Amino acid sequence: MIRSTCLATVSFFLLPSLVAAADWRATAFPVKKHDFGTVAVAAKTEFEFPIHNPFKTTMQIRTVRASCGCTTPILKDKSIKPGESTTLVARFNTGTFRGKRGATLTVVIERPQYSEVRLRVDGYIRKDMVFHPGAVEFGAVEQSKPAVNKSKVLYAGRSDWKIMDVTSNQPWIVPQFAEVSRGGGRVNYEISVNLTDKAPAGFFQDELLVLTNDRSMPRVPLKVSGDVKSPLSISPQSIALGSVKPGETVKQKIILIGREPFNIDAITVEGWKVDFKPAPAPKKTHVVFAEFTPVDAKPGPQKTAITIQTAGENSLKAEAILTAEIRDR
């Protein structure tokens, strides 16, 4: 009989010739266990275990086994190239299981040499509290435009049970809650989540904390996610200029795409002079050959923001990352 609450262990079988001087296991599997804590019924509860290939050959994963049906393992990539990474998603099945649950996920590695790695997840699924839906998922939303989404909290148990607060980790994710009904040991709440116009562009995944008056399990997480689409996008998002000496100019092609026709007003990078030829008329897509010259950048590796601003009354800003190695004269 498989016990879901067994202790986490990790077993490895690798030839010594394949093991780097440093412990490869700490690099390949930097996180080996996770505690979901207390979660509600039907709450979307997942954790991503990072997997990195530290070898000079491809790491091939044959399969992943779960010791308990309370957790479903989802491997994003079975084949990992040298130096690259992937993730193993552990999905806690809160819709069908209750109480204290846990699972050992056994990762079977086929190459470069057969080995097994065991990861562990644990948590407590409370049976008296349900989120509907199990997560607040905004999907794709336009940047600078507020958005609202909701989830219900359904409780069955104590007649005096209540939600005391709902807190957020981000200032641009603002939750509110209100009691909808109460009676017969059942209490219903509605949680409204406001995504403000300050939300940064890109995908986000965070969680709210629902604080109740339960003494033993007062904190229950509620996942919130979305993809904030900028009205102005930059490609590439990471601009690598390589090795550059002070005063040397490097030309880089940048593609800008907007929802509406626009002109470029400025391209700025702290410590750099940026020259470009503006387009004669507004358009939705600009292909810019910008010239970057370090004028006040310190020697050594550089990683800084490049900001592009459009002209006009409804000016937009977009950012990318510029990397370079500033060498001494």
C-alpha positions as CSV (number, residue, x, y, z in Angstrom):
1,M,0.0,0.0,0.0
2,I,1.4,3.4,-1.0
3,R,1.4,5.9,1.9
4,S,0.9,9.5,0.7
5,T,2.5,11.0,3.7
6,C,5.9,9.3,3.5
7,L,9.0,11.3,3.9
8,A,10.7,12.8,0.9
9,T,13.8,11.1,-0.3
10,V,16.1,11.5,-3.2
11,S,17.9,8.6,-4.9
12,F,20.5,9.0,-7.6
13,F,22.4,6.4,-9.6
14,L,25.1,8.0,-11.8
15,L,28.5,7.0,-12.8
16,P,31.2,9.1,-11.1
17,S,32.6,10.1,-14.5
18,L,29.3,11.9,-15.3
19,V,29.2,13.9,-12.1
20,A,30.7,17.4,-12.1
21,A,33.0,18.6,-9.4
22,A,30.1,20.5,-7.8
23,D,27.1,18.5,-6.8
24,W,25.1,18.3,-10.0
25,R,21.9,17.4,-8.1
26,A,21.7,20.7,-6.4
27,T,21.9,22.4,-9.9
28,A,19.6,20.0,-11.7
29,F,16.9,19.9,-9.0
30,P,17.4,23.0,-6.8
31,V,13.9,22.5,-5.2
32,K,13.0,19.1,-4.0
33,K,9.9,19.6,-1.9
34,H,7.0,22.0,-1.6
35,D,4.2,22.6,1.0
36,F,1.0,24.0,-0.4
37,G,-0.2,24.8,3.1
38,T,-3.9,25.0,3.6
39,V,-6.0,25.4,0.4
40,A,-9.7,25.4,-0.4
41,V,-11.8,22.9,-2.3
42,A,-11.5,23.4,-6.1
43,A,-8.7,26.0,-5.6
44,K,-6.3,26.0,-8.5
45,T,-3.2,24.8,-6.7
46,E,0.1,24.2,-8.7
47,F,3.8,24.4,-8.1
48,E,6.6,24.3,-10.7
49,F,9.7,22.4,-9.8
50,P,12.6,23.7,-11.9
51,I,14.8,21.2,-13.7
52,H,18.2,22.3,-15.2
53,N,20.5,20.2,-17.3
54,P,24.1,20.8,-16.0
55,F,25.7,18.2,-18.4
56,K,27.3,18.6,-21.8
57,T,24.9,16.1,-23.3
58,T,21.1,16.1,-23.6
59,M,19.2,15.0,-20.5
60,Q,16.3,12.7,-21.4
61,I,13.5,12.1,-18.9
62,R,11.6,8.9,-19.5
63,T,8.6,9.4,-17.2
64,V,7.3,10.9,-13.9
65,R,5.3,8.8,-11.5
66,A,3.1,10.1,-8.6
67,S,2.6,8.0,-5.5
68,C,-0.9,9.5,-4.9
69,G,-3.8,10.5,-7.2
70,C,-4.0,13.7,-5.2
71,T,-1.2,15.2,-7.3
72,T,-0.8,15.1,-11.1
73,P,2.7,15.7,-12.5
74,I,2.9,17.6,-15.8
75,L,6.4,17.6,-17.4
76,K,6.8,20.4,-19.9
77,D,9.8,18.9,-21.7
78,K,11.2,15.4,-21.6
79,S,14.3,16.3,-23.6
80,I,16.5,19.1,-22.1
81,K,19.5,20.4,-24.0
82,P,22.8,21.1,-22.2
83,G,22.6,24.3,-20.1
84,E,18.8,24.6,-20.6
85,S,15.9,24.3,-18.2
86,T,12.3,23.1,-18.0
87,T,9.7,22.7,-15.2
88,L,7.7,19.9,-13.7
89,V,4.3,21.1,-12.6
90,A,2.8,19.5,-9.6
91,R,-1.0,20.0,-9.7
92,F,-2.8,19.4,-6.4
93,N,-6.2,17.8,-7.2
94,T,-8.3,19.9,-4.7
95,G,-11.5,19.1,-6.5
96,T,-11.5,15.4,-5.7
97,F,-9.4,15.0,-2.5
98,R,-9.9,16.3,1.1
99,G,-7.8,16.6,4.2
100,K,-4.1,16.1,4.6
101,R,-2.5,14.9,1.4
102,G,0.9,14.4,-0.1
103,A,2.7,12.7,-2.9
104,T,6.2,11.6,-4.0
105,L,6.9,12.4,-7.6
106,T,9.5,10.1,-9.0
107,V,11.4,11.5,-12.0
108,V,13.0,8.8,-14.1
109,I,16.0,10.0,-16.1
110,E,17.1,7.9,-19.0
111,R,20.1,9.8,-20.2
112,P,23.0,10.6,-19.9
113,Q,22.7,7.8,-17.4
114,Y,19.7,6.1,-15.7
115,S,18.8,7.7,-12.4
116,E,15.7,8.4,-10.3
117,V,14.9,11.6,-8.5
118,R,12.1,11.9,-5.9
119,L,10.4,15.2,-5.2
120,R,7.7,15.8,-2.6
121,V,4.6,17.9,-2.2
122,D,2.2,18.1,0.8
123,G,-0.8,20.2,1.7
124,Y,-4.1,20.2,3.5
125,I,-7.4,20.5,1.5
126,R,-10.1,21.9,3.8
127,K,-13.5,20.4,3.1
128,D,-15.6,23.3,4.4
129,M,-14.4,26.1,2.1
130,V,-14.8,26.2,-1.7
131,F,-13.6,28.7,-4.3
132,H,-15.7,29.0,-7.4
133,P,-14.0,29.3,-9.8
134,G,-10.8,28.0,-8.2
135,A,-8.6,30.9,-9.4
136,V,-9.0,34.4,-10.7
137,E,-7.8,34.3,-14.3
138,F,-7.9,37.5,-16.2
139,G,-6.6,36.1,-19.5
140,A,-5.4,38.7,-21.9
141,V,-6.0,42.3,-20.8
142,E,-4.9,45.6,-22.4
143,Q,-2.3,47.5,-20.5
144,S,-3.3,50.9,-18.9
145,K,-7.0,49.8,-18.9
146,P,-8.5,48.6,-15.6
147,A,-10.0,45.1,-15.4
148,V,-12.2,43.3,-12.9
149,N,-12.7,39.6,-12.2
150,K,-14.4,37.7,-9.5
151,S,-14.5,34.4,-7.5
152,K,-17.0,33.2,-4.9
153,V,-16.3,31.7,-1.6
154,L,-18.7,29.0,-0.4
155,Y,-18.5,27.9,3.2
156,A,-20.4,25.3,5.2
157,G,-19.7,24.9,9.0
158,R,-19.6,27.4,11.8
159,S,-22.5,29.9,11.9
160,D,-20.1,32.7,13.0
161,W,-17.5,32.1,10.3
162,K,-16.4,35.1,8.4
163,I,-13.7,36.5,6.1
164,M,-11.7,39.2,7.9
165,D,-9.5,40.4,5.0
166,V,-8.2,39.6,1.6
167,T,-4.6,40.8,0.9
168,S,-2.4,41.1,-2.2
169,N,1.3,41.1,-2.8
170,Q,1.1,43.6,-5.6
171,P,-0.1,47.2,-5.4
172,W,-1.8,46.9,-8.8
173,I,-3.8,43.9,-7.8
174,V,-6.6,45.2,-5.5
175,P,-9.0,42.8,-3.9
176,Q,-12.4,43.6,-2.3
177,F,-14.8,41.2,-0.6
178,A,-18.4,41.2,0.4
179,E,-20.7,38.8,2.2
180,V,-23.5,37.7,-0.1
181,S,-25.6,35.4,2.2
182,R,-25.6,33.7,5.6
183,G,-27.8,31.1,7.2
184,G,-28.1,27.4,8.2
185,G,-24.4,27.1,8.8
186,R,-23.6,28.3,5.2
187,V,-21.9,31.5,4.3
188,N,-21.2,32.9,0.8
189,Y,-18.8,35.7,-0.1
190,E,-17.8,37.3,-3.3
191,I,-14.2,38.4,-4.0
192,S,-13.7,41.1,-6.6
193,V,-10.2,41.6,-7.9
194,N,-9.3,44.8,-9.6
195,L,-6.4,45.0,-12.0
196,T,-5.4,48.6,-12.0
197,D,-4.0,50.7,-14.9
198,K,-0.5,50.4,-13.3
199,A,-0.2,46.7,-14.1
200,P,3.1,46.0,-15.9
201,A,3.1,44.4,-19.3
202,G,3.6,40.6,-19.5
203,F,2.3,37.4,-17.9
204,F,1.8,37.4,-14.2
205,Q,0.9,34.7,-11.7
206,D,0.4,35.6,-8.0
207,E,-1.9,34.8,-5.2
208,L,-4.2,36.6,-2.8
209,L,-4.4,35.6,0.9
210,V,-8.0,35.1,2.2
211,L,-7.8,35.7,6.0
212,T,-10.6,34.2,8.0
213,N,-11.5,34.0,11.7
214,D,-10.5,30.3,11.9
215,R,-8.0,29.8,14.7
216,S,-6.2,26.8,13.2
217,M,-6.2,27.6,9.5
218,P,-6.9,31.3,9.1
219,R,-4.9,31.9,5.8
220,V,-6.1,30.4,2.5
221,P,-4.4,31.3,-0.8
222,L,-6.3,32.2,-4.0
223,K,-4.4,32.2,-7.3
224,V,-4.7,35.2,-9.6
225,S,-3.1,35.4,-13.1
226,G,-3.3,37.2,-16.4
227,D,-1.4,38.4,-19.4
228,V,-1.1,42.2,-19.7
229,K,-0.7,43.2,-23.4
230,S,1.2,46.4,-24.1
231,P,-0.2,48.6,-26.9
232,L,3.4,49.0,-28.0
233,S,5.7,46.0,-28.3
234,I,9.5,45.8,-28.8
235,S,11.4,43.0,-30.6
236,P,13.8,41.7,-29.5
237,Q,13.0,42.1,-25.8
238,S,16.6,41.5,-24.9
239,I,19.1,43.5,-27.0
240,A,22.6,42.0,-26.7
241,L,25.4,44.4,-28.0
242,G,28.3,42.1,-27.1
243,S,31.7,43.6,-26.2
244,V,31.9,47.4,-26.7
245,K,34.6,49.9,-25.7
246,P,33.7,53.5,-24.6
247,G,32.9,55.7,-27.5
248,E,32.4,52.8,-29.9
249,T,29.1,52.7,-31.8
250,V,27.1,49.5,-32.4
251,K,24.1,49.4,-34.7
252,Q,21.1,47.2,-33.7
253,K,17.8,46.5,-35.6
254,I,14.7,47.0,-33.4
255,I,11.1,46.3,-34.5
256,L,8.3,48.3,-32.8
257,I,4.7,47.3,-33.3
258,G,1.7,49.3,-32.1
259,R,-2.1,48.9,-32.3
260,E,-2.4,52.3,-33.8
261,P,-0.1,54.3,-36.1
262,F,2.6,56.2,-34.2
263,N,5.9,58.1,-34.4
264,I,8.9,57.5,-32.2
265,D,9.8,60.4,-30.0
266,A,12.8,59.1,-28.1
267,I,14.9,56.0,-27.4
268,T,16.9,56.3,-24.2
269,V,19.3,54.1,-22.2
270,E,21.0,55.4,-19.1
271,G,24.8,55.9,-19.8
272,W,24.3,55.5,-23.5
273,K,23.8,57.8,-26.5
274,V,21.2,56.5,-28.9
275,D,20.8,57.8,-32.4
276,F,18.1,56.8,-34.9
277,K,16.3,58.1,-38.0
278,P,12.6,58.9,-37.3
279,A,10.0,57.8,-39.8
280,P,8.5,60.5,-42.0
281,A,4.9,59.5,-41.1
282,P,3.1,57.5,-38.4
283,K,2.7,53.8,-38.9
284,K,1.9,50.7,-36.9
285,T,5.2,48.9,-37.5
286,H,8.7,50.6,-37.4
287,V,11.9,48.9,-38.3
288,V,14.6,51.0,-36.6
289,F,18.4,50.7,-37.1
290,A,19.5,52.4,-33.9
291,E,23.1,53.3,-33.1
292,F,24.2,52.7,-29.5
293,T,27.3,54.4,-28.1
294,P,28.4,54.1,-24.4
295,V,29.3,57.5,-23.1
296,D,28.9,57.2,-19.3
297,A,28.7,53.4,-18.8
298,K,31.1,51.8,-16.3
299,P,33.4,49.1,-17.5
300,G,32.2,45.5,-17.0
301,P,28.9,43.7,-17.7
302,Q,25.9,46.0,-18.3
303,K,22.2,45.1,-18.0
304,T,19.9,48.1,-18.2
305,A,16.5,49.2,-19.5
306,I,16.0,50.6,-22.9
307,T,12.9,52.9,-23.0
308,I,11.1,53.8,-26.2
309,Q,8.6,56.6,-26.1
310,T,6.1,57.5,-28.9
311,A,5.2,61.1,-29.9
312,G,1.8,62.8,-29.6
313,E,-0.8,63.5,-27.0
314,N,-1.4,59.8,-26.2
315,S,2.3,59.0,-25.8
316,L,3.2,55.4,-25.0
317,K,6.2,53.8,-23.4
318,A,7.7,50.4,-23.8
319,E,10.8,48.8,-22.4
320,A,13.3,46.1,-23.3
321,I,16.6,45.0,-21.7
322,L,20.0,46.0,-23.1
323,T,23.1,43.9,-22.3
324,A,26.7,44.6,-23.2
325,E,30.2,44.1,-21.9
326,I,32.0,47.5,-21.6
327,R,35.7,46.8,-21.9
328,D,38.5,49.2,-20.8
329,R,40.2,51.3,-23.4
